[in-house]
Structures are given as C-alpha cells and as structure tokens.
C-alpha cells in the first residue's frame, strides 16, 4: 500500500520587519566584549 507524498513547500519563516539580523546583533554585542577582554587582561612578563 502506497501513500501519496505531500507536495513540497518551502518552510514559511516570518521575516523580521526591521532591524539587524540575529547574527549581526550577536556580533555587535560580543565583539566589543571580546576586544575589551583582550585589551584589559593582565600582561604576563
């Protein structure tokens, strides 16, 4: 017994209305913290 395959449809994802995407938002939040940690960490001599 065979069942008909459902018609393929692309997944409908709601697009953000405005503002940066999630990836760029994460980069904007984490990049300054990483740079600050690299600059402020104590230097070993």
FIMAR-970765 format. One line per field, with one value per residue (C-alpha): residue number from 1; z, x, y. Coordinates in steps of 0.2 Angstrom, whole numbers, plus 5000, padded with zeros to 4 digits. Layout:
seq NUM ...
Z Z ...
X X ...
Y Y ...
END
This chain:
seq 1 2 3 4 5 6 7 8 9 10 11 12 13 14 15 16 17 18 19 20 21 22 23 24 25 26 27 28 29 30 31 32 33 34 35 36 37 38 39 40 41 42 43 44 45
Z 5000 4995 5002 4991 4996 5002 4990 4995 5001 5007 5025 5028 5040 5045 5040 5053 5050 5053 5062 5060 5059 5073 5068 5066 5083 5091 5083 5089 5106 5108 5098 5110 5125 5116 5112 5129 5137 5126 5130 5148 5153 5163 5153 5159 5158
X 5000 5007 5003 5004 5019 5014 5018 5034 5033 5047 5045 5037 5048 5042 5055 5060 5051 5066 5082 5098 5098 5101 5119 5124 5116 5126 5142 5138 5135 5150 5164 5166 5167 5180 5191 5189 5194 5209 5215 5211 5218 5235 5250 5262 5281
Y 5000 5017 5034 5049 5060 5078 5092 5100 5118 5129 5132 5149 5159 5176 5189 5202 5218 5229 5230 5219 5201 5189 5186 5204 5208 5194 5201 5218 5213 5201 5209 5224 5212 5201 5216 5223 5207 5206 5223 5223 5206 5207 5205 5192 5197
END
